[in-house]
Amino acid sequence: MPRYEYRCRTCGSTFELSRPMAESSAPAACPSGHDDTVKLLSAVAVGGTSSAPAAGGGGGGGGCCGGGCCG
């Protein structure tokens, strides 16, 4: 089940709830009992390295076109 992050506008606390996607925008009370909350936009971090070859055959260079226009 997905986890969603919310912030309470009354006390400023941030909290997470696990709930079905269909209920992601439903009102959520903060742990202190306040009802004035807003769902936060979650950012997904993507990074790291890959063992897959680079696009265009992995011949080297990198850049915008696999090294052809980069000299």
CORGI-V367551 format. One record per residue. N is the residue number from 0. NEAR is the number of other C-alpha atoms within 10 Angstrom. Layout:
BEGIN
<<N,NEAR> <N,NEAR>>
END
This chain:
BEGIN
<<0,8> <1,9> <2,13> <3,18> <4,15> <5,22> <6,19> <7,21> <8,14> <9,13> <10,13> <11,11> <12,13> <13,16> <14,17> <15,15> <16,14> <17,12> <18,13> <19,11> <20,12> <21,7> <22,10> <23,16> <24,10> <25,11> <26,13> <27,21> <28,16> <29,23> <30,12> <31,10> <32,11> <33,13> <34,14> <35,14> <36,20> <37,18> <38,18> <39,13> <40,9> <41,10> <42,6> <43,6> <44,6> <45,5> <46,6> <47,5> <48,5> <49,7> <50,5> <51,7> <52,10> <53,13> <54,11> <55,11> <56,8> <57,12> <58,11> <59,13> <60,14> <61,15> <62,10> <63,9> <64,11> <65,16> <66,14> <67,11> <68,10> <69,10> <70,5>>
END
